[in-house]
Amino acid sequence: MNKLGIILLVSLILVGCKSGQERKGSTKPENIRPKGSYQRNIKGIVRIQTYDHYNRTLKKGYGFYITANLLVTHLDLIKGAFKAKAAIIGSDNYNDVAGYTAYSIDQNLVILKTWKKNLNYLDIDKAIRSIPDTVAGLYRKQKKMYAPKAAVKRLEQDSITHYLLSREIYNGLPAFNYLHHLVGLVQSMDTDTGRVSVLIPSANIAALAKNQLEQPASIYELRNKSNKVYPSYKSIEAFRIVTSMGNITIKLDNRTPVFRDNFIKLVSDQFYDSLLVHRVIHNFLIQTGAADSKYADKDDIVGWQGPGYDLKTNVVPGLYHKRGAVAASKMPAERNPRNRSDGSQFYIVSGRLFTLDELKDLEKDKGIKFTQQQINTYTTLGGAPHLDGDYTVFGEVIGGMDVVDKIAAAKTYAVDRPVDDIRILKIEMLRK
């Protein structure tokens, strides 16, 4: 065959292939779009870490850029944090998040603005609008491209459409069709049958992005954003703290409404479930509420993490550290210059009896004057009078002091942590 014949033959083959591709893709318009790039897509995905006031890590998760300096992730990851940082997958270079520009409680989404730009973003304006029957995550396994597929099931619930995935994909990661075109964001959702992964369509993200703030706001403001209706304190008689060593019943004081309502919120959100009683001092107190104790190993240092916020200390006359008092913990002064109380950690006073001479010495050292009621209480019932005036007492034990004493007598090691884990199984609200 001569040279001209070869050229004509190759041309006919190319034309035939092109025509076949067009016919094959005629029922699925997205199939004729250029195939997405794994290398580009992976550079648009970020790891996110959140921190509290003391620069302690709270949560870790994922998100992805939707413009050069905007990224999207799930609201639960950011809510309650003081600040956040993001790093592109494969990099340890975490950069500060400037703030949020939009959020949706119903869809559990938040759009964050970053100081550093990323030109390898996943363009939601070019994302697939029709939800395919199958989506895939974006991973690599043994240096080969590996995309675990998940079937998509459409579920209508309370006028809201959910797209349930047949397998779990990490919370906050993007999902793609088989050509690596963006379809949406994956997040976890609790159902009656357990926790599942669902798809938030890219169209929902695009709609949220169209209603943004002109300037980013601090992510700290998101801590109070909620459409959840919490129980009124008027409907609650007391709280039952169910521990691995027995039950303790406490009643909150209405003279400290901020701490009272905060405790109701945390209990409603099951914040305390599975946390350790991480600090125990015989004849003094037991302490719990540290988020970093939930999955702590034996040698882990715990007690430095709350819900991501703190509260203004509120010392109320008449509320003092008698035996059975419930009070809010605080960080040491060198790490707590504003003298604020932890947002979730609290202690219960087991205490001891004090003599009149000891109380007089405390009055002199602290520059305070105990009331006759305090003197009678501390000399007959006991408590921890040296804490008065410094911490917020917001409740008291009304049942189960024997359990408090049993926990307070537990064997501990160097950091006052019990040798054998003592855990808060749950806290129940006792209704009126």
NORPENOR-V249436 format. One record per run of one state. SS is the DSSP state (h for helix, s for strand, l for the rest). FROM is the first residue (numbers start at 1). LEN is the number of residues. If there is no record, write none. Layout:
SS_FROM_LEN / SS_FROM_LEN
This chain:
l_1_2 / h_3_22 / l_25_4 / h_29_4 / l_33_5 / h_38_5 / l_43_2 / s_45_7 / l_52_5 / s_57_9 / l_66_4 / s_70_5 / h_75_4 / l_79_4 / s_83_6 / l_89_6 / s_95_10 / l_105_4 / s_109_6 / l_115_9 / h_124_3 / l_127_7 / s_134_3 / l_137_2 / s_139_3 / l_142_2 / s_144_3 / l_147_2 / s_149_9 / l_158_2 / s_160_6 / l_166_8 / s_174_3 / l_177_5 / s_182_10 / l_192_2 / s_194_8 / h_202_8 / l_210_7 / s_217_1 / l_218_1 / h_219_6 / l_225_8 / h_233_3 / s_236_8 / l_244_2 / s_246_7 / l_253_4 / h_257_12 / l_269_7 / s_276_6 / l_282_3 / s_285_4 / l_289_2 / h_291_3 / l_294_16 / s_310_3 / l_313_9 / s_322_1 / l_323_2 / s_325_6 / l_331_2 / h_333_3 / l_336_4 / s_340_10 / l_350_2 / s_352_1 / l_353_3 / h_356_11 / l_367_5 / h_372_9 / l_381_2 / s_383_1 / l_384_1 / h_385_3 / l_388_5 / s_393_7 / l_400_1 / h_401_8 / l_409_3 / s_412_1 / l_413_5 / s_418_1 / l_419_4 / s_423_9 / l_432_1
